[in-house]
């Protein structure tokens, strides 16, 4: 029996097997999208290539085998839709090759390790590609200002005799700084960082750092501005006891520190040998400070005499711990007829904006507006500006006064919480302006640069103020005061001592 005869005798089986293979290939190609997001990285072209294969296979199948008319219509439509989705979605979805939903097990270099210009350029280009395809600011490509800065940074790196990871990060940050987006930035891993062991003793004696190598702390912060991503200068936070940070800022040993306690000034010189690992630093610190019992990220206190409940939220974690804590607080508030509830968001660096939505479920409002945004998915942009129906906890509704305490470190979702209450006229804000702008960026996706392991986070959404008639750049307090005086101001507002 020759091959042609065998084909004719087994035509039906081959037809079934062929269609099964094509369907499996289409399913596999579609499955690669969640596999990439949740399991492993690979290039976008992989799904494009497989889409070409199964679409080409379908064409050959329809030519070779006699099929019903319905098959000739339905199969090309189904396969065509799968091919379009699998070809375009990897280039659009902001989580493609990211580490939002999976862990990173690749290379991570220490801040002072030397890399080649080729490796530095590849990492820089990788970051550029992520920005162009993900950040809302660059839907139409990089701005001329950013593009010029990017090219200038590459030239400076090319001219260096040797390039450290910190050198690369410094140049990257000088480009990202121009965006004015506090959410888009790079970070060192910190695993090889060391810390000045003299700090715990000095701090325990009420000494503060006033100068390093002849530069005042104020000047150090000013000089550092071009290498940090922020929307208000108060957001810049520099660990002046970190050797990696000193290196990033361009300082080299010997390090001459000036300390002051307001009355006395001490000058001491240190070398890299005076810096220890984080674990050693914590051991030294514990010799001078008794470690306090760690508190949950959320807890509350009630002062019946002042008729005041204070919910302290150090991180915007939306989980069962938060949900239970808020419910328990409002239960006690109702039982004790408390008239004032404050949420302390000072020092809160953000997280999930859902914490604010959960809190509002205890307020007597049927609906409210959440923060409008444009969410970029490649060449598409999804806009949201909806009125939310409030799913109230009717048996625990609070009809008293609501206050939000903020400071210059109330960032991202903490800022959103304050804006949610203020712009929907549900309460008042006490303290300092928020750490980032109300018309800014957020909802980050995470990446690691392949040759250095530098950690990168990039915004995917452009957020807007809820109350478009309010032209303030930040969430401005209704009752302004310094962060440390927030409770004094709050007591004044509610009329208690």
C-alpha positions, 0 to 999 in steps of 0.5 A: 500500500503506497502513501497516497492510498493510505491517506485515502483509506484514513482520510476521516481519521486524519481529518479529525486529528488535523482539526483536533491539532489546530484547535489545541494549537489555538487553545494553547496560544490563547492560554499563553496570555495568562501563562505569561501574566501569572507564570513565565515571561516570553516575547510577544511574537510567540503568540503572533507566530502560533496564531499564524501557524494555526490560521495557516493550518486552518486554511490548508485544512479547508482546502484539502478536506471537504467540509460543510458550509457551516464549518467553512464559515464558523471556523474561520471566524472563531480562529480569526478572532482568537488570532487577533486577540492573541496577536494584539493583546500581548502588545496592549496589556500592561501586565505582559512580562511584568511581575505584578502577579508572579515572583522574580527569580532572575539576576539581581546585581548589587548597586556597586557591581560593574556592567558593560555599556552594552548591558546598560544600554539594553536595560535602558532600552528595555525600560524605554520600551516599557514606558512607550507601551505602558505609561499614559503619558507616552500613548503617542510616543516619548515626549521630545524632552524625555527622548532628548534626556534619554539620548543624553544619558546614553551618551554619558554612560558611553563616555564612562570608563566603567559603569556601575548599577548605580551609575545606570540607575542615576541616569535612568532616574534623571530621565524619569524625574522629568515625568513628574510622576511619583509612581514611576521610578526604579529601585535598588534591591537593597540586598547588598546595602549596608548601614552606618552603625553609629546612627542608633547611638547618635539618635539615642543621644538626640543627635541628628545628621546636619552635614555630610562631606561639608554639605548640609542636609538641606543641600543634599536633598536639593542636589538629589532632586534631579534623581528622584521621582516626585510630585511634591519635594516633601515626598523625597526621602533619603536614607543618609545612613545607607552606603548604597544611597551615598554612592547613588548621590555621588559620595565616596569615602571617607564620609565626614558626618556632622552631628548636632543635638541643638547645643553641641556639634560633633564631626566624625569620619567614617569609611565603608568598614563602619557600615554593617548589614541590615541585620547587624544594624537592627541588632545595634539599634536594639541596644539603644531602643526597646523594640515596641510591639508591632501593631497591625497596619490598621487599628482604632482608639475611642475616647468617650469623653471627647466623643471621638473614634480614631481609625489609624491606617498606616497602609491602604491594605484592603483585606479581611483584617481591614474590613473587620477592624472598621466594622468593629469600630463602627459597632462600638461607635454606635454602641457608645453614641460617638459623634466624631470619627477621624481616619489618620492617614499620616505617613500612609504610603498608599496601596488599594483605593478600595479602603476608602470605598469600604469606609463609605459603606458606613456613611449615610449616602446613597451614592458617590463619585469615585476618582475618574481615570484613563487606563492605558492598554497599548493603543487603547484607553479605557475611561471611567467616571461613574457614580457608585451606588453605596452598599450601605451597612444600614444597621451601622450607619454613622451620622456624625462628623468625619475627619481625615488626617493627612500630611506630606507623606499621605501618598497614592491611595491615602490621597485618594481616600482623603479626596474621596471624602472631601470631594463628595462632601462627606467630611473634612481634611485636617493637616498638610497637603497630600504627597502627590497630585490629584491629577496624576498617575498611578495603578502601577505595573512592575518589571525587572531590567534583565541585565541588572535586576533593577526593579521598575514600577510604571503607572498605567492610569491617568487619574483626575480629581473627583470634583473638577471644579476644584483647581487645587493641585493637591488635596488641601486640608480644610483645617491646615496645620503641621502634621505633629499638631493634627490632633490639637487642631482636630480637638479645636475643631470638634470643640474639646480639649 
